[in-house]
Amino acid sequence: MSTTVPTVPRLLEFPHSHFCEKARWALEWKGVRYRRQALFPGIHLWRLHGLDATSVPVFVDGSLTIQGSGEILDYLERRVPEAPLVPPDDAGRAACAEWERRLEQEVGIHIRRFCYFYLLDRPDLVAHFFCHGQPAFWRPAFRVVYPALRRKMVEAYDIRPAGAERSRQALHHALDRLDRHVDARRFLVGDVFTRADLVAASMLSFFALPREHPVAWPDLGERGRAMIEPFASRPSVAWVRALYRRHRRGSPLD
């Protein structure tokens, strides 16, 4: 009599993506064993998993495929309710949802544009981010496709001086608000760690460069360090480092 071995869930990711870090942190908070599968940006996920878009993360759990960090967090909250990331009351849940919406709009889009404006002139750094976890032969291939990839990214995300400056100002404005909010409290909502804190810390991890982050950071060089320093010294980014120290649990990866 044969025994079916359960399939270990997989997370399809770009390892340095803050959206993927949100999903990893939630999986590990919930104690879900899973495997990470690093993808090279540009892979068409729909060809592999019947999806209609190419964004990550994607969580494959048996016959279920969940795409998007927010959707993955929603799914995990239903699957493992014993380790909650949302408050039990309606007001708390609404506050978490509002913080997540605000962070996506005021931080997520802008941190990507602002950082890539600096990073795209460093193909070695972009190669580290894009090829992390890939076989060694991806590096030479990346050097070949990088000029075309760079042009596509500039067009797709408006990575130009004016756009980068707008994003720099937007980030400082968003962090002004976050600085004030965390000045006298440990958490964004209530008095326990919630998905609002997880989302904020994941999004700002590139400015905080926490040691507890599961993916190694490269040496950003003088220009990269100068780029993040005005943000790295902010109270809200120090708060992010504290969240990582206190709440980034060890990984139960399979």
C-alpha positions as CSV (number, residue, x, y, z in Angstrom):
1,M,0.0,0.0,0.0
2,S,1.6,3.3,-1.1
3,T,1.7,6.4,1.0
4,T,1.3,9.8,-0.6
5,V,4.0,12.2,0.6
6,P,2.5,15.7,1.2
7,T,3.9,18.4,-1.2
8,V,5.8,21.1,0.6
9,P,4.4,24.5,-0.3
10,R,6.6,26.8,-2.4
11,L,7.1,30.5,-2.5
12,L,8.1,31.9,-5.9
13,E,10.0,35.0,-5.3
14,F,12.5,37.7,-6.2
15,P,14.6,37.3,-3.0
16,H,15.2,41.1,-2.4
17,S,11.7,42.2,-3.2
18,H,10.0,43.8,-0.2
19,F,6.7,42.3,-1.4
20,C,8.3,38.8,-1.2
21,E,9.8,39.7,2.3
22,K,6.2,40.4,3.4
23,A,5.2,36.9,2.4
24,R,8.3,35.2,3.9
25,W,7.9,36.9,7.2
26,A,4.2,36.0,7.4
27,L,4.9,32.3,6.5
28,E,7.6,32.1,9.1
29,W,5.5,34.0,11.7
30,K,2.8,31.4,11.1
31,G,5.3,28.5,11.3
32,V,4.4,27.2,7.9
33,R,7.1,25.0,6.3
34,Y,7.8,25.9,2.7
35,R,10.4,26.1,0.0
36,R,11.7,29.2,-1.6
37,Q,12.1,29.3,-5.4
38,A,14.0,32.3,-6.7
39,L,12.9,33.5,-10.1
40,F,14.8,35.6,-12.6
41,P,12.8,38.9,-13.3
42,G,11.0,38.6,-16.6
43,I,10.0,34.9,-16.3
44,H,6.4,34.6,-17.4
45,L,4.8,32.9,-14.4
46,W,1.5,32.4,-16.2
47,R,3.2,29.9,-18.5
48,L,4.2,27.9,-15.5
49,H,1.2,28.2,-13.2
50,G,-1.7,29.4,-15.3
51,L,-1.5,32.9,-14.0
52,D,-2.5,36.0,-15.9
53,A,0.3,38.2,-14.7
54,T,4.0,38.0,-14.0
55,S,4.2,39.6,-10.5
56,V,5.6,37.9,-7.4
57,P,5.4,36.6,-4.8
58,V,3.3,33.5,-5.7
59,F,2.5,30.9,-3.1
60,V,1.8,27.4,-4.4
61,D,0.1,25.2,-1.7
62,G,-0.9,21.9,-3.2
63,S,-3.5,22.7,-5.9
64,L,-3.9,26.3,-4.7
65,T,-1.9,29.1,-6.2
66,I,-2.1,32.5,-4.5
67,Q,-0.5,35.5,-6.1
68,G,0.4,38.8,-4.4
69,S,1.8,39.5,-0.9
70,G,-1.5,40.9,0.5
71,E,-3.5,37.9,-0.9
72,I,-0.9,35.5,0.6
73,L,-1.2,37.2,4.0
74,D,-5.0,36.9,3.8
75,Y,-4.8,33.2,2.9
76,L,-2.4,32.5,5.8
77,E,-4.6,34.3,8.3
78,R,-7.4,31.8,7.3
79,R,-5.1,28.8,7.2
80,V,-3.3,29.4,10.4
81,P,-5.5,31.5,12.7
82,E,-3.6,30.4,15.8
83,A,-0.8,32.9,15.1
84,P,-2.9,36.0,14.2
85,L,-1.4,39.0,12.4
86,V,-4.7,41.0,12.6
87,P,-6.5,42.3,15.6
88,P,-9.7,40.5,16.6
89,D,-11.9,43.7,16.6
90,D,-13.3,45.4,13.6
91,A,-11.6,48.7,14.4
92,G,-8.2,47.1,14.6
93,R,-8.7,45.2,11.4
94,A,-9.7,48.4,9.6
95,A,-6.7,50.2,11.0
96,C,-4.4,47.5,9.7
97,A,-6.0,47.6,6.3
98,E,-5.7,51.4,6.2
99,W,-2.0,51.3,7.1
100,E,-1.3,48.7,4.5
101,R,-3.1,50.7,1.8
102,R,-1.3,53.8,2.8
103,L,2.1,52.2,2.8
104,E,1.6,50.6,-0.6
105,Q,0.7,53.9,-2.1
106,E,3.1,56.2,-0.2
107,V,6.1,54.0,0.2
108,G,6.1,50.9,-2.0
109,I,5.9,52.6,-5.4
110,H,8.3,55.4,-4.5
111,I,11.0,53.3,-2.8
112,R,11.2,51.2,-5.9
113,R,11.6,54.1,-8.3
114,F,14.0,56.1,-6.0
115,C,16.3,53.2,-5.3
116,Y,16.4,51.9,-8.9
117,F,17.3,55.4,-10.1
118,Y,20.6,55.0,-8.2
119,L,21.0,51.2,-8.7
120,L,20.6,51.0,-12.5
121,D,23.9,52.7,-12.9
122,R,25.5,49.8,-11.0
123,P,24.9,46.7,-13.1
124,D,26.9,44.7,-10.5
125,L,24.4,45.5,-7.8
126,V,21.4,44.9,-10.1
127,A,22.9,41.5,-11.0
128,H,23.2,40.7,-7.3
129,F,19.5,41.5,-6.7
130,F,18.2,39.8,-9.9
131,C,20.5,36.8,-10.0
132,H,20.4,35.9,-6.3
133,G,19.6,32.3,-5.8
134,Q,20.0,31.5,-9.5
135,P,22.5,29.1,-11.2
136,A,25.9,30.7,-12.0
137,F,25.2,30.7,-15.7
138,W,22.6,33.5,-15.2
139,R,25.3,36.1,-14.5
140,P,26.8,36.1,-18.0
141,A,23.3,36.0,-19.5
142,F,22.3,38.9,-17.3
143,R,25.2,41.0,-18.6
144,V,24.0,40.4,-22.2
145,V,20.3,41.4,-21.6
146,Y,21.0,44.2,-19.1
147,P,21.0,47.1,-21.5
148,A,17.5,46.1,-22.8
149,L,16.3,45.3,-19.3
150,R,17.4,48.7,-18.1
151,R,15.6,50.5,-20.8
152,K,12.4,48.6,-20.1
153,M,12.6,49.3,-16.4
154,V,13.2,53.0,-17.0
155,E,10.0,53.2,-19.1
156,A,7.9,50.9,-16.9
157,Y,8.7,52.7,-13.6
158,D,9.5,56.2,-14.9
159,I,13.1,55.9,-13.5
160,R,14.2,59.4,-14.5
161,P,15.6,62.3,-12.5
162,A,12.3,64.1,-12.2
163,G,10.5,61.0,-11.2
164,A,13.2,60.0,-8.7
165,E,13.1,63.4,-7.1
166,R,9.3,63.2,-6.8
167,S,9.7,59.8,-5.1
168,R,12.4,61.1,-2.8
169,Q,10.1,63.9,-1.6
170,A,7.2,61.5,-1.3
171,L,9.2,59.1,0.9
172,H,10.3,61.9,3.2
173,H,6.7,63.0,3.5
174,A,5.5,59.5,4.3
175,L,8.3,58.9,6.8
176,D,7.5,62.3,8.5
177,R,4.1,60.8,9.3
178,L,5.5,57.5,10.3
179,D,8.1,59.1,12.6
180,R,5.4,60.9,14.4
181,H,3.3,57.8,14.8
182,V,5.9,55.5,16.2
183,D,7.5,58.2,18.4
184,A,5.5,57.1,21.5
185,R,4.5,53.5,20.6
186,R,6.0,50.2,19.7
187,F,3.3,49.2,17.1
188,L,1.3,50.8,14.5
189,V,-2.0,49.3,15.6
190,G,-2.8,48.5,19.3
191,D,-0.2,47.0,21.6
192,V,0.8,43.8,19.7
193,F,2.7,43.1,16.5
194,T,0.3,43.0,13.5
195,R,0.5,42.8,9.7
196,A,0.7,46.6,9.6
197,D,4.1,46.4,11.4
198,L,5.2,43.5,9.2
199,V,4.3,45.4,6.0
200,A,6.0,48.7,7.1
201,A,9.2,46.9,8.2
202,S,9.4,44.8,5.0
203,M,9.0,47.8,2.8
204,L,11.6,49.8,4.6
205,S,14.1,47.0,5.1
206,F,16.3,48.4,2.3
207,F,16.8,51.6,4.3
208,A,17.2,49.7,7.6
209,L,19.5,46.9,6.3
210,P,18.6,44.7,9.3
211,R,20.9,41.8,10.1
212,E,17.9,39.6,10.6
213,H,16.8,39.9,7.0
214,P,17.0,36.5,5.4
215,V,18.7,37.6,2.2
216,A,22.2,39.0,2.3
217,W,22.7,42.7,1.4
218,P,25.5,43.6,-1.0
219,D,28.0,46.4,-0.5
220,L,26.1,49.4,-1.8
221,G,29.2,51.4,-2.4
222,E,29.7,55.1,-1.5
223,R,26.9,56.4,-3.8
224,G,24.4,53.8,-2.5
225,R,25.2,54.5,1.1
226,A,24.9,58.2,0.5
227,M,21.5,57.5,-1.1
228,I,20.0,55.7,1.8
229,E,21.7,57.6,4.7
230,P,19.1,60.4,5.0
231,F,16.4,57.7,5.4
232,A,18.5,55.3,7.5
233,S,18.9,57.8,10.3
234,R,15.2,58.4,10.7
235,P,13.4,57.3,13.9
236,S,10.9,55.2,11.9
237,V,13.8,53.3,10.3
238,A,15.3,52.7,13.7
239,W,11.9,51.4,14.7
240,V,12.0,49.0,11.7
241,R,15.4,47.6,12.9
242,A,13.9,47.1,16.4
243,L,10.9,45.2,14.8
244,Y,13.4,42.9,13.0
245,R,15.3,42.2,16.2
246,R,12.2,41.4,18.2
247,H,9.8,39.8,15.8
248,R,11.7,38.3,12.8
249,R,11.4,34.7,13.7
250,G,13.7,32.0,12.5
251,S,12.8,30.4,9.2
252,P,11.1,27.0,9.2
253,L,12.1,26.5,5.5
254,D,12.0,22.9,4.4
